[in-house]
Amino acid sequence: MRRRPWLRGLLALSSPLLILLALLVLLQRRGVDRWPALPALLIGTGLLVTSALGQRRRRRELLAALRHDGGV
């Protein structure tokens, strides 16, 4: 399988860009017109939080494995 590093970088930026886009829409619109931007904001935030928690869990598991093997 061929690797595509640019695709991985684009995916890494997708959540922050989604949040940025939602915030820009929230700043530009008034009243009820702001509602359509909320799902994008919530999804982008949820993706970032989920990613951070998963990364934290993987690091903790790696550290536990290293300690178990006598590496640290």
C-alpha positions, 0 to 999 in steps of 0.5 A: 500500500502506498503512503500519502503523507499529504493526506495524513497532514490534511486529515490532521488539520481537518478538525482545527479547520472545521472549528475555525470555519464554525467560529468564523460563521458564528462571528459573521452571522446574527440571530437564528442564522448562527444555529447551522454553525453549531454542529460543525463546532461541536463535531470539530471539538469532539474530534479534537478531544477524542484524539487527545484522549486516545493519544494520552491512552496510547502513551500511558499503555506504552509507558506501562509496557516499557515499565513491565519489560524493565525498560524504564 
